[in-house]
C-alpha cells in the first residue's frame, strides 16, 4: 500500500498503514515483525535447550528489544509533560462587529461558520515528562490549525504575560527553574535569585504564586499567545494583535497550594485524565478565540511598551473581540505519535498573519523550530500530526527518517531546485499587497524605554480576591523563607514597589516564619523537609529476603 499524500490520515491515524501493524484487509489481525513477518511465538526467545543460553540469531527478539531501547525521543527541555486532543475551530467572520477582512486576509477567519481542523497540546512548562500535574508552573496552550494555506501554530501559555521581555534571558530563566545541577532538586532560592534580579518578572511571579499558578486542569484554564503579533489585510495594512483563549461552558477553576498537594496524594495525572475522560464521554471543552487590536505604532500615550511581554494590554482601551470558537472533540489514538511527537513553532504563520518586533517572539521563532529538528528529526513535518492537510511541494529531500518526497502532480522529479525551465514547481502568485514597515534606528543592545516593571504587578495584586491574595502571600513566604536574606530583602523591595500592602504582608510573613534554609524545595511547597523526615519516621522496617 502506498502512503497517502500530504500527510492525510486513514482511519488508523497513520499514513496508509494497517491498524496496529495488522495484516492487510481481509485477513485476521496477525502479529508481525516490522518487516511484516508473522510472529508464531512472542513468548520465548530462541535458546539452546529451554534453560539457555540464547543465540545471536534471535532476529525477532533483537528487533523488538532494540526498538524498545529507542522508544523515547529526547524530552522537551520545556513543556515536557503534556496532554493533547483534536478538534475544530469555527470562524465568526467578524471582529468587533466588523468584517474581519478589514484587519486580516487570513482565509481561516473570513467566512462565518468556516471550520478548520485543530490539534491542541496542553503542558506544564518547567517539570519533566512524568512529573505531577499539580505542581506550580505556567501551563502551555499550543494550537495547530490545519488551514487551507498550510499550518498555523498559535503557541502560548495559560497566563497572558511572561517573566522576561528579551529572548537573551530565556536560557537563564529556565535554568533557574530547573533542578539544581548538583543536588537535582528544584530550589525556590534559585528561582527567586533570578526573579529578584530581573525586576520585570515581578508581575509574572505575582500570577504564578497565586492560585493562577495551579489551574485545576487543562479544560478549565485560559490560554494566551502572550507575544504580540500582526494582522495584515489585502491592502498591506497592519495592526498589532494579541490572542486569548477564553473557556466557555466549562469555566475557569484554580487550586490553592494545599488543595493541589491533597490532589497530588491521590492522582498525579489528574489533568491528563480529566481531559481524556471529558472528551471520551462527549463533554467537549470549548474556548472562544478573542483578539485585542492596536494600531501598529509605538503608542507613546501608554506608560508601557505594547511589545513588552510582561505587560497586559488594558481591556478598557483594547477590548477582547471574539473571532471564533474551538471545540475539542476527539482524543488521540496513540499518545506518542500524536502528542509526544507533535511539534509547534511561533514562526508557523499563514498569509494575513505576521510577526511584530516583539524581541521575545523573534527569539522564540528560531528556538521552537530548532528544538523540533533536534528532538524529533529534520523530517518532523512529514509525520501525520505535524503535516499540513493541503498539498505540500518542496525541493527538500533526504535527511534522517525521510519516507516520502513532496512531489507535485506532473513535476519533473529530476529537478530539485528553482528556478528551472524543465517543468519544475513555480512560485505562488501574491494574494495581497506586502506589508512593508519602515525602520530608522541605530543597531544597539538596549532595554526598551518604558520598562515600568512594577505598576501592573501592583494592579494585579489589588485585583485578586481576598482568598487569592492570602494564598499568594502564603506561597511566597513558604518559598522565600528558605532563601538567602539578600534575596528576601530584594523581593520585599520589589513587591513594595508594586504595592505597599503587598510588600508589607510578605515581610511580616517572613518575620514570623520558623522555616529554615534546610527546608528548601520546589516553589510554593509547604514543607519539603518535613516530607523527608516523615518518610523516615512513618516507614516500616523490613527484613531482607
Beta strands, then each sheet from edge to edge (+ up, - down):
strand 1: 82-91
strand 2: 94-95
strand 3: 98-99
strand 4: 115-124
strand 5: 139-147
strand 6: 150-157
strand 7: 223-224
strand 8: 229-232
strand 9: 238-247
strand 10: 286-295
strand 11: 321-331
strand 12: 353-355
sheet 1: 6+ 5- 4+ 1- 11+ 10- 9+ 7-
sheet 2: 6+ 5- 4+ 1- 11+ 10- 9+ 8- 12+
sheet 3: 2+ 3-
end
